[in-house]
Amino acid sequence: MDRIQYATPVNIPNQPKNASELSSFSDLRAFDKTEYTVIPGFCDVHVHFREPGFCCKEDIASGSLAAARGGFTAVCTMPNLNPVPDSTKHLKIQTDAIAQKACIAVYPYGAITVGELGNTLADLEGMAPNVVAFSDDGRGVQSDEMMRQAMIRAKALGKIIAAHTEVDALKGGCIHQGDYAKAHQHTGIPSACEYLQIQRDLKLVAEIGCAYHVCHVSAKESVALIREAKRAGLNVTCETAPHYLIFDDSHLQEDGRWKMNPPLRAAADREALIEGILDGTVDMIATDHAPHTAEEKSRGLQGSLFGIVGLETAFPAMYTHLVRTGILTLEKVVDLMAYAPRKRFNIPLGNDWSLWDLNTSYTVNPEVFATKGRATPFAGTELYGTHVATVFGGNLIK
């Protein structure tokens, strides 16, 4: 009996037609008990696997396994590492680790500037053949002229500039400059910290004509700017993350698992992001998976480092809060998480797919995650969408 339902569009080469065709996977013994949904392998263009330099937080092996358990078969790793991949020599340290340890496809970013310090352009030409795009993620490029030169070089190389947009002069807070910050005497981060640099960059894109991608959009003003840029015909895309679509600063608690950069903003910002998805302004979902040690996330909102984990909860969170509630279709979520990121960043989809039980809920327990990180705002919440298996290149990822 055919018990597998299909998310459409699927277009997976050699996709199974029924559960019996998966009988060679000895670990999967429950296909005759329920219906499952086959979904093409997700692609996350914004993750932090921390290797080299910070393997106590995450490494290529643990990060890629966490990705697989979230249904991802391709990810792009950000360059805030040690050493920063700002030259072919430094990049090779990371690509060697990927070749040895990754269980899915892992595509590195190259840094825009040396050391991500914003002072000197990195070796963009040397790295270009082996990176998916260029980014100084974790830091905004403060100099207009430095960003202009980076865009000119990236355009000549046929590469995307993926921008972490943050104005240093407006940094210093720990959460959004909103009602919660005022009520709890926290220094806030204004939305202008994000959108002013997007505004600057979009003017440069109009001048230069390069391919530009905005990372982790969180503010309603950012959505409006990107919408206007697209209407003007600029080569611009953007991403947001599940937590920005599901939570806002009214959900905050005095716990480091609620601290990320950019921060959760107001309800109006969350609503603008959803509207941006519905009208095509927001192109894709990325997790900004950013693990830290338990100690680094144990210091509350004020003292904890920025960053949460997201790979293992991304699809269940989207399915529970946006599909089951009727805001988005399952097909739209599949496009946001699988097809759109691959199309923009030219990442192939081979015989890669994941299998889900969408009818069963579970309580999120970070202690069973494959990632080394444990900080997630979804801890203890009920999500629908139980991961059954991920297949990459025709091979079951265990």
C-alpha positions in Angstrom: 0.0 0.0 0.0 1.3 3.5 -0.9 1.5 5.3 2.5 3.8 8.1 1.5 2.3 11.5 0.8 4.2 14.0 -1.3 4.8 17.7 -0.7 4.6 19.4 -4.1 6.5 20.3 -6.0 8.9 17.5 -5.2 10.9 16.6 -8.3 13.3 14.3 -6.5 15.2 11.9 -8.8 14.6 8.3 -8.0 12.1 9.2 -5.3 10.5 6.2 -3.5 7.0 5.3 -4.5 6.1 3.5 -1.3 7.4 2.4 2.0 8.5 -1.0 0.9 11.2 0.5 -1.4 12.9 1.9 1.7 13.1 -1.6 3.4 16.9 -1.6 2.8 17.3 1.1 5.4 17.4 -1.2 8.4 16.9 1.6 10.9 13.5 2.6 9.5 11.1 0.0 10.7 7.8 1.9 11.1 6.7 2.6 7.6 3.6 0.4 7.9 2.3 2.3 10.9 1.5 5.8 9.6 1.7 8.1 6.6 4.8 10.1 5.9 5.6 13.1 3.7 8.6 13.2 1.4 10.2 16.6 1.1 13.2 17.7 -1.0 16.3 18.4 1.0 16.2 21.8 2.6 19.0 24.3 2.0 20.1 26.8 4.7 22.3 29.6 3.4 23.1 30.9 6.9 24.7 28.6 9.5 27.6 28.8 11.9 29.5 25.5 12.3 32.4 27.2 14.3 35.2 25.1 12.8 38.0 26.1 12.6 38.6 28.0 15.8 35.6 27.4 18.1 34.9 23.6 18.1 33.8 23.7 21.7 30.6 25.4 20.4 30.1 23.3 17.2 32.2 21.5 14.5 31.6 20.3 11.0 30.6 16.9 12.1 28.1 17.9 14.8 26.7 20.8 12.7 26.1 18.8 9.6 24.5 16.0 11.5 22.2 18.5 13.2 21.4 19.9 9.7 20.5 16.4 8.4 18.3 15.7 11.4 16.4 18.9 10.5 16.0 17.7 6.9 18.7 19.9 5.4 21.0 18.4 2.8 22.9 21.6 2.0 24.1 24.5 4.1 26.3 27.5 3.7 28.7 28.3 6.6 29.5 31.8 7.7 33.1 33.0 7.9 33.4 34.4 11.5 35.9 31.7 12.3 39.6 31.5 13.4 41.3 31.9 11.1 38.8 33.9 9.1 38.5 32.5 5.5 39.9 35.6 4.0 42.6 34.0 1.8 43.0 30.7 0.0 45.3 29.5 2.7 42.8 30.2 5.5 39.9 28.9 3.4 41.6 25.6 2.9 41.6 24.8 6.6 37.9 24.9 6.5 37.4 23.1 3.2 39.7 20.3 4.4 37.6 19.9 7.5 34.4 19.9 5.4 35.8 17.2 3.1 36.7 15.0 6.1 33.7 15.4 8.4 30.6 16.7 6.7 27.7 14.3 6.2 25.8 16.6 3.8 26.8 19.3 1.3 28.6 22.2 3.1 29.4 25.4 1.1 31.6 28.0 2.8 31.4 31.7 2.5 34.5 33.8 2.0 35.0 36.9 4.0 34.6 40.3 2.4 37.4 41.9 4.4 40.6 40.6 6.0 39.8 39.3 9.4 36.3 40.6 9.0 37.7 43.9 10.3 36.4 46.1 7.5 39.7 47.7 6.7 41.1 45.7 3.7 39.4 43.6 1.1 40.0 39.9 1.4 41.4 37.8 -1.5 38.1 37.6 -3.3 39.6 36.5 -6.6 41.6 33.7 -5.0 38.7 32.4 -3.0 35.9 32.8 -5.6 36.1 29.3 -7.1 35.6 27.6 -3.7 33.1 29.8 -1.9 29.3 30.2 -2.4 29.4 34.0 -1.8 31.1 36.7 0.2 30.0 37.9 3.7 31.4 39.5 6.8 28.6 38.0 8.8 28.7 38.9 12.4 29.8 42.4 11.5 28.5 45.1 9.2 30.9 46.6 6.7 31.0 50.2 8.0 32.8 51.9 5.2 30.8 52.9 2.2 33.8 52.8 0.0 34.9 49.4 1.3 31.4 48.0 0.5 31.5 49.7 -2.9 34.8 48.1 -3.8 33.6 44.7 -2.6 30.5 44.9 -4.7 32.5 45.9 -7.8 34.8 42.9 -7.3 32.0 40.5 -6.5 30.1 41.5 -9.6 33.2 40.9 -11.8 33.5 37.5 -10.2 29.9 36.6 -10.5 29.4 36.3 -6.8 26.8 37.5 -4.3 27.5 39.9 -1.5 25.5 38.5 1.5 25.4 41.4 4.0 25.1 41.4 7.8 23.7 44.9 8.1 24.5 46.5 11.4 25.6 50.1 12.2 28.3 50.0 14.8 27.3 53.4 16.3 23.9 52.0 17.1 25.1 48.7 18.7 25.5 48.1 22.4 22.1 46.8 23.5 21.1 43.2 24.2 17.5 43.1 22.8 15.2 45.2 20.7 14.6 48.8 21.7 10.9 48.2 22.5 8.4 47.7 25.3 10.2 44.8 27.0 13.5 46.6 27.1 11.8 49.6 28.7 10.0 47.5 31.2 13.1 45.6 32.3 15.6 48.4 32.1 17.6 46.8 29.2 19.6 48.9 26.7 17.8 48.3 23.4 19.0 47.9 19.8 17.0 50.1 17.5 15.7 48.8 14.2 17.7 51.6 12.5 20.8 49.6 13.4 19.7 47.2 10.7 17.8 49.2 8.1 20.1 52.2 7.8 22.9 49.9 6.4 20.4 48.2 4.1 19.5 51.6 2.8 23.1 52.5 2.2 23.8 49.1 0.5 20.8 49.4 -1.8 22.0 52.7 -3.1 25.4 51.0 -3.9 23.6 48.1 -5.6 21.7 50.6 -7.8 25.0 52.2 -8.7 27.0 49.0 -9.3 24.5 46.4 -10.3 25.9 43.5 -8.2 24.0 40.6 -6.8 23.1 41.5 -3.2 21.5 39.4 -0.4 20.4 40.7 3.0 21.0 38.3 5.9 18.5 37.7 8.8 16.0 40.5 8.1 14.1 41.4 11.3 12.6 44.9 10.9 9.6 46.2 9.1 11.6 49.1 7.7 14.0 46.6 6.1 11.2 44.7 4.5 9.8 48.0 3.0 13.3 49.0 1.6 13.8 45.6 0.0 10.3 45.6 -1.5 11.0 49.0 -3.0 14.4 47.8 -4.4 12.8 44.8 -6.0 10.2 46.9 -7.6 13.0 49.1 -9.0 14.5 46.0 -10.6 17.6 45.6 -8.4 19.3 42.2 -8.1 18.3 41.8 -4.4 17.1 38.9 -2.2 16.8 38.5 1.5 16.2 35.9 4.2 14.5 35.8 7.5 14.5 33.1 10.2 11.7 31.1 11.8 12.1 32.8 15.2 11.4 36.2 13.7 8.2 34.9 12.1 6.9 33.2 15.3 8.1 35.3 18.2 8.4 39.0 19.0 9.7 40.9 22.0 6.5 40.3 24.0 7.7 36.7 24.3 11.1 37.5 25.8 12.3 36.0 29.1 15.3 36.7 31.2 17.2 33.8 29.6 20.0 33.7 27.1 18.0 31.4 24.8 16.1 34.5 23.8 19.2 36.5 22.8 20.1 36.6 19.1 21.4 39.3 16.7 19.4 40.9 15.2 17.0 40.6 18.2 13.3 39.7 18.2 11.5 42.9 17.4 7.9 44.1 17.9 4.7 42.4 16.8 4.5 44.9 13.9 7.9 43.7 12.6 6.9 40.1 12.8 3.7 40.8 10.9 5.6 42.8 8.2 7.9 39.8 7.7 5.0 37.5 7.2 3.5 40.0 4.7 6.9 40.1 3.0 6.8 36.3 2.6 3.3 36.4 1.2 4.1 39.1 -1.4 7.5 37.7 -2.4 9.6 40.4 -0.8 11.2 37.8 1.6 12.7 35.1 -0.6 13.8 32.3 1.8 14.1 31.0 5.3 17.5 30.6 6.9 18.1 29.6 10.5 21.2 31.6 11.5 22.1 28.5 13.5 24.7 29.9 16.0 25.6 27.6 18.8 27.5 28.6 21.9 28.5 26.7 25.0 26.1 26.3 27.9 28.2 28.7 30.1 28.2 31.4 27.4 24.3 31.2 27.2 23.8 31.0 31.0 24.2 34.7 31.8 20.7 36.0 31.0 19.7 38.5 28.3 22.3 41.0 29.5 25.4 38.8 29.7 24.9 35.9 27.3 26.4 35.8 23.9 24.2 36.5 20.8 23.0 33.4 19.0 20.6 30.4 19.1 20.5 27.1 17.4 17.8 26.4 14.8 18.5 23.6 12.4 16.6 20.8 14.2 13.5 22.9 14.9 13.2 25.1 11.7 10.8 23.0 9.6 8.7 21.8 12.5 8.4 25.4 13.8 7.4 26.6 10.3 4.9 23.8 9.8 3.3 24.2 13.3 3.0 27.9 13.5 2.6 28.9 9.8 1.2 25.9 7.9 -1.2 24.4 10.4 -2.5 27.9 11.2 -3.3 28.5 7.6 -0.9 31.4 7.1 1.3 29.6 4.5 0.9 26.4 2.5 3.2 23.5 2.9 4.3 24.1 -0.8 5.3 27.7 0.1 7.4 26.5 3.0 9.1 23.9 0.8 9.9 26.7 -1.7 11.2 29.0 1.0 13.4 26.3 2.6 14.5 24.1 -0.4 14.0 25.6 -3.8 14.5 29.4 -3.4 17.8 29.3 -1.6 19.2 26.8 -4.1 18.1 28.9 -7.0 19.6 32.1 -5.7 22.9 30.6 -4.6 23.2 28.1 -7.4 23.2 25.0 -5.2 22.1 21.8 -6.8 19.5 19.4 -5.5 20.4 15.8 -6.3 18.9 12.6 -4.8 18.3 14.4 -1.5 15.2 14.3 0.5 13.8 14.0 4.0 10.9 12.0 5.5 8.5 13.5 8.0 5.5 12.4 10.1 3.4 15.6 10.0 0.6 14.2 12.1 2.6 13.6 15.3 3.7 16.3 17.8 6.6 16.3 20.2 8.0 18.5 22.9 11.3 20.1 22.0 14.1 18.8 24.3 17.4 20.4 23.4 19.3 17.8 25.4 18.7 15.3 22.5 19.9 17.6 19.8 22.8 16.6 17.5 24.2 20.1 17.7 26.4 21.0 20.6 24.3 24.1 21.2 21.3 23.9 23.5 19.9 27.5 23.4 16.6 27.7 21.6 13.4 29.7 22.3 11.5 26.6 21.2 12.7 24.6 24.2 9.7 23.0 26.0 7.2 23.9 23.2 5.1 21.5 21.3 5.8 21.2 17.6 4.3 19.1 14.8 6.5 17.5 12.2 8.6 14.6 13.5 11.7 13.9 11.5 12.0 10.3 10.4 14.9 10.2 8.0 17.2 12.3 5.7 18.8 10.9 2.6 21.7 12.7 0.9 23.1 11.5 -2.4 21.1 8.4 -2.0 22.6 7.6 1.4 20.7 7.5 4.7 22.2 10.0 7.2 22.1 8.3 10.7 
